[in-house]
Amino acid sequence: GAVVSQHPSRVICKSGTSVKIECRSLDFQATTMFWYRQFPKQSLMLMATSNEGSKATYEQGVEKDKFLINHASLTLSTLTVTSAHPEDSSFYICSARDSGRAPDTQYFGPGTRLTVL
Amino acid sequence: EDQVTQSPEALRLQEGESSSLNCSYTVSGLRGLFWYRQDPGKGPEFLFTLYSAGEEKEKERLKATLTKKESFLHITAPKPEDSATYLCAVQASRGTGNQFYFGTGTSLTVIP
């Protein structure tokens, strides 16, 4: 139980293009999902908190117009990196909170490796 | 200042050599402390949640304990497949919501 998937697992794109990453909770409903990025050998950096049916809450320093988050249903949140540049290359990980079973626990997806050329 | 600190940064153990990883925190309003395992290029895998001082949780060779200031992840007779980065996270009450604080992890290598 408590499985979170991400798609795609890897994506390579040209500078200036937009990339969408999907995060799904497969066997539970997630009213809250989180988006993180992680640099090599560093810990997770929270980018934003996504609540179903409402606007995402972004952490300080994260550009909301560049990292568009949509949490349209209780099982799906998407992160769109708009006009991507090489400095956006990173490992993006989502997590979801199973509010029914373990309200305080985050379950993580497998991550998406983004490379911007 | 709210902070979560993990030590050591890296740990090399011989197979079968038991040890402990530490996660100390200076966070008020603790709601829970979480341990995750992360393999290279993958997302963190949930291991344990601890809610109150004195609580202990076990899973195979791993045992997590919690005090008011820190948590330990004890690894008994580790095997090479236990090699990974172990992350600690703390959830704290903040106003109308909760805030998560992650440590930087301990990279564990178990040598056959």
Boltz contact constraints between the chains, C-beta under 6 A:
constraints:
  - contact:
      token1: [A, 43]
      token2: [B, 102]
      max_distance: 6.0
  - contact:
      token1: [A, 43]
      token2: [B, 104]
      max_distance: 6.0
  - contact:
      token1: [A, 43]
      token2: [B, 105]
      max_distance: 6.0
  - contact:
      token1: [A, 44]
      token2: [B, 102]
      max_distance: 6.0
  - contact:
      token1: [A, 93]
      token2: [B, 43]
      max_distance: 6.0
  - contact:
      token1: [A, 104]
      token2: [B, 31]
      max_distance: 6.0
  - contact:
      token1: [A, 104]
      token2: [B, 32]
      max_distance: 6.0
  - contact:
      token1: [A, 104]
      token2: [B, 91]
      max_distance: 6.0
  - contact:
      token1: [A, 105]
      token2: [B, 49]
      max_distance: 6.0
  - contact:
      token1: [A, 107]
      token2: [B, 46]
      max_distance: 6.0
  - contact:
      token1: [A, 108]
      token2: [B, 43]
      max_distance: 6.0
  - contact:
      token1: [A, 108]
      token2: [B, 44]
      max_distance: 6.0
  - contact:
      token1: [A, 109]
      token2: [B, 43]
      max_distance: 6.0
  - contact:
      token1: [A, 110]
      token2: [B, 42]
      max_distance: 6.0
  - contact:
      token1: [A, 110]
      token2: [B, 43]
      max_distance: 6.0
  - contact:
      token1: [A, 111]
      token2: [B, 43]
      max_distance: 6.0
